[in-house]
Amino acid sequence: MDRHYSPLSRILHWLGAMAVIVMLTLGFMMFFADSREVKHFSEAAHIGVGFFAFLLIGWRSVLRLYQGFPEPAHTSAERVARYLHYALLLTMLVLIVTGPLYLFTENDPLSVFGWFAVSFDLRVLEWIHEPAEEVHKVLGTYILPFLLILHIGGGVRHFYKHRA
């Protein structure tokens, strides 16, 4: 297998990274908002961006699973990086499922910047509403930022180690 990621994978990586940073920023804005207006604005923007993040991260994850990884992990550092990559993909997949799920289980539409709305009446699954919301909040508030810090640190380490 090739040693490098394809150009499409690289583009999707950086678009996904931007989407994740925007989503995290909006999520933290919601969490720490002092005013109702800021909370509602950041929530609406988080949901709107989340729709496109869903498409982008879903596409990237399916592509990664289809293409596989560039090479097998040989060293312990490569294995750690591989497991971290799996954890990031899994965390993002769970986030893009639990976000809409806890809207749809209350029959709330997913409004995309007022342009259109996506709605599925999943009130029959209302028992999953609270767990989906908690999983979404814990992953988005604690786990994803931690994994991103590790991922960025590993990328910086890799860059400087292979720079010569």
C-alpha positions in Angstrom: 0.0 0.0 0.0 1.2 3.6 -0.7 3.0 5.4 2.1 1.0 8.6 1.7 -2.6 9.6 1.9 -4.4 10.5 -1.4 -5.0 14.2 -2.3 -8.7 13.6 -1.7 -8.0 12.2 1.8 -5.8 15.2 2.6 -8.4 17.7 1.4 -11.1 15.9 3.4 -8.8 15.8 6.5 -8.3 19.6 6.5 -11.9 20.4 5.6 -13.0 18.1 8.4 -10.4 19.7 10.8 -11.9 23.1 10.1 -15.4 21.8 10.6 -14.5 20.2 13.9 -12.8 23.4 15.1 -15.8 25.5 14.2 -18.2 22.9 15.8 -16.2 22.9 19.0 -16.0 26.7 19.1 -19.8 27.0 18.6 -20.4 24.2 21.2 -18.3 25.9 23.8 -20.0 29.2 22.9 -23.4 27.5 23.7 -22.0 26.1 26.9 -20.5 29.3 28.2 -23.0 31.8 26.8 -24.0 34.6 29.1 -27.0 35.7 27.1 -29.9 33.8 25.6 -29.2 35.4 22.3 -25.6 34.2 22.1 -26.7 30.7 23.2 -29.5 30.6 20.5 -27.2 32.0 17.8 -24.4 29.6 18.6 -26.8 26.6 18.8 -28.4 27.4 15.4 -24.9 27.9 13.8 -23.7 24.6 15.5 -26.6 22.7 14.1 -26.3 24.3 10.6 -22.5 23.6 10.4 -23.2 20.2 11.9 -25.3 19.2 8.9 -22.3 19.8 6.6 -19.9 18.3 9.1 -22.1 15.2 9.1 -21.7 14.9 5.3 -18.0 15.7 5.3 -17.0 13.5 8.2 -19.3 10.7 7.1 -17.7 10.8 3.6 -14.2 10.9 5.1 -14.8 8.0 7.5 -16.3 5.8 4.8 -13.4 6.7 2.4 -10.8 5.9 5.1 -12.5 2.6 5.8 -12.6 1.8 2.1 -9.1 2.9 1.3 -7.5 1.6 4.5 -4.5 3.2 6.1 -1.3 4.0 4.1 0.9 1.3 5.7 0.9 -1.1 8.6 2.0 0.2 12.0 5.4 -1.2 12.9 6.6 0.8 15.9 4.8 1.5 19.1 4.5 5.2 18.2 2.9 4.2 14.9 0.5 1.9 16.7 -0.5 4.6 19.2 -1.0 7.0 16.2 -3.2 4.4 14.5 -5.3 3.8 17.6 -5.6 7.6 18.2 -6.8 7.9 14.6 -9.4 5.2 15.1 -10.5 6.9 18.3 -10.9 10.3 16.5 -12.9 8.7 13.7 -15.1 6.8 16.1 -15.7 9.8 18.3 -16.6 12.0 15.3 -18.9 9.4 13.9 -20.7 9.1 17.3 -21.0 12.9 17.5 -22.5 13.2 14.1 -25.1 10.5 15.0 -25.9 11.7 18.5 -26.3 15.3 17.6 -29.2 14.8 15.1 -30.5 11.9 17.2 -31.3 13.9 20.2 -33.1 16.5 18.0 -35.1 13.8 16.2 -36.1 11.9 19.3 -38.0 15.1 20.3 -39.3 15.5 16.8 -37.3 18.8 16.4 -36.1 19.6 12.9 -32.4 20.0 12.1 -32.5 23.5 10.6 -29.7 24.4 8.3 -29.2 28.2 8.6 -32.9 28.6 7.7 -32.2 27.4 4.2 -33.9 24.0 4.7 -34.7 21.6 7.5 -34.2 17.9 7.9 -36.7 16.1 10.1 -37.3 12.6 11.2 -39.9 11.8 13.8 -38.1 9.4 16.1 -40.2 10.0 19.2 -40.6 6.2 19.3 -37.0 6.3 20.5 -37.5 9.0 23.1 -35.9 6.7 25.7 -32.6 7.3 23.9 -32.9 11.2 23.9 -31.2 11.8 27.3 -28.4 9.2 26.8 -27.7 10.6 23.2 -27.5 14.1 24.6 -25.2 13.2 27.4 -22.9 11.2 25.1 -22.8 14.1 22.7 -22.0 16.6 25.4 -19.3 14.4 27.1 -17.6 13.5 23.8 -17.7 17.0 22.5 -16.7 18.7 25.7 -14.0 16.4 27.0 -13.0 13.5 24.8 -12.8 15.2 21.4 -10.7 18.1 22.6 -8.3 15.7 24.4 -8.0 13.5 21.3 -7.4 16.5 19.1 -4.6 17.8 21.4 -3.0 14.4 21.2 -3.4 14.2 17.4 -2.0 17.7 16.9 0.9 16.9 19.2 1.6 13.7 17.3 1.5 15.6 14.0 3.9 18.2 15.3 6.2 15.5 16.6 6.0 13.6 13.3 6.7 16.8 11.3 9.9 17.6 13.3 11.1 14.0 13.5 10.8 13.5 9.7 11.8 17.0 8.7 15.5 16.2 8.0 
